[in-house]
Amino acid sequence: MDQDFLSLAMPQVQSLSPYIPGKPIEELQRELGLTKIVKLASNENPLGPSPKSLAAIEGELKHLTLYPDGNGFALKSALAERFSLDIHQITLGNGSNDLLDLVARAFLGQGREAIYSEYAFAVYPISTQAVGATGIAVPAKEYGHDLSAMLAAITPRTSVIFLANPNNPTGTWFDRQALSAFLAAVPDRVIVVLDEAYTEYVGEAAFPNGFEFLNAHRNLIVTRTFSKAYGLAGLRVGYAVSDPAIADTLNRVRQPFNVNSLALIAATAALSDDEYLQRSFQTNREGLALLAEGVRALGLDYIPSVGNFITVHFGRPAQPIYQALLREGVIVRPVANYGLRDALRISVGTLAENQYFLEALTRVLGSVHDGARSPDSTAK
Ligand SMILES: Cc1ncc(COP(=O)(O)O)c(C=O)c1O
């Protein structure tokens, strides 16, 4: 068949490697016919949604013939109230992923550069390349952002810098002082995106709240999501907070109804459920400690994390371990696409899920043939 039309795709799209999501439970069920499957692969909230979100969705179902409020007034008002923001600072997205894409479409393109860290969230290079801009991946420092090196990478072509705090998949973070110094040193003409997708899980006293820097830095965009600690990954809703002029710019490239009505109402309800948020935090704290202790007891090294996941080194190619875990009914996340071939990322589950994973891993490590040592295991 003549496929000449494929060459019509923009060159940057032809060479793009798509995002690799965690394996869906149903897919593994189809493949292996397993009945019990534990998915710790996509940094999802293991508690199920907030009862308040579920109740709100039920009430909204009968209105599904109507378009959603394209301006998301109720959710924006709730966010503004909760975080003492001006409603005009807020842009809503179909997940915070959508907002990263909107930033790229609004501020990047051919001839422009975006800076992000090595091992930073995979969507930054994808969104950058998709619009024909050049991504500059700055080597990481102990798996975290090397903010000085990122500053040094700024050129006259730099339009956007993506920061993830904490970062996925490493779980690393930087403190208030480091962020403050970084923002003070970035030229005003460069947009800084501070991705705080996991901020609600962080308990460290020195961890910064990006919102506090917005007044002093009009080039700053803080993104957050309802997918993680608020437990609504399936509905897709996130938000960006910025100077109203930036929000106005993002709004120009936004789809008119980018956040659906169930997502809007469920997120508004989730925001009012402090008990749920606290339970998400506590469950995660305990689970993270259990997983860290469990893998340490198995003689494994891991990257200390403040997110709802932990990346574990195996000192050898991790793919066979990933496969063996699948056969045990446990889905985790390979991170070879980040250059971490000797590691797997494990999302924090419920207590029972975390224990199930550790038991499965113990069996797997006892049986998986010791493959060749990977370069990652020695390059730490
Ligand atoms: C660092 C980071 N930012 C953003 C996102 C996007 O999440 P969502 O689009 O569900 O808000 C993720 C999801 O895993 C993430 O890890």
The ligand as an SDF file (V2000), in Angstrom:
LIG
                    3D

 16 16  0  0  0  0  0  0  0  0999 V2000
    5.5160   14.9700   37.2210 C   0  0  0  0  0  0  0  0  0  0  0  0
    4.1820   14.7880   36.5880 C   0  0  0  0  0  0  0  0  0  0  0  0
    3.5780   15.8450   36.0460 N   0  0  0  0  0  0  0  0  0  0  0  0
    2.3880   15.7420   35.4540 C   0  0  0  0  0  0  0  0  0  0  0  0
    1.7340   14.5450   35.3650 C   0  0  0  0  0  0  0  0  0  0  0  0
    0.4450   14.5040   34.6260 C   0  0  0  0  0  0  0  0  0  0  0  0
   -0.5990   14.0270   35.3470 O   0  0  0  0  0  0  0  0  0  0  0  0
   -2.1050   14.3570   34.9590 P   0  0  0  0  0  0  0  0  0  0  0  0
   -2.1370   14.6780   33.5050 O   0  0  0  0  0  0  0  0  0  0  0  0
   -2.8330   13.1220   35.2840 O   0  0  0  0  0  0  0  0  0  0  0  0
   -2.4840   15.5350   35.8010 O   0  0  0  0  0  0  0  0  0  0  0  0
    2.3160   13.3950   35.9120 C   0  0  0  0  0  0  0  0  0  0  0  0
    1.6390   12.0930   35.7950 C   0  0  0  0  0  0  0  0  0  0  0  0
    2.1160   11.0590   36.0880 O   0  0  0  0  0  0  0  0  0  0  0  0
    3.5720   13.5250   36.5300 C   0  0  0  0  0  0  0  0  0  0  0  0
    4.1970   12.4570   37.0320 O   0  0  0  0  0  0  0  0  0  0  0  0
  1  2  1  0
  2  3  1  0
  2 15  2  0
  3  4  2  0
  4  5  1  0
  5  6  1  0
  5 12  2  0
  6  7  1  0
  7  8  1  0
  8  9  2  0
  8 10  1  0
  8 11  1  0
 12 13  1  0
 12 15  1  0
 13 14  2  0
 15 16  1  0
M  END
$$$$
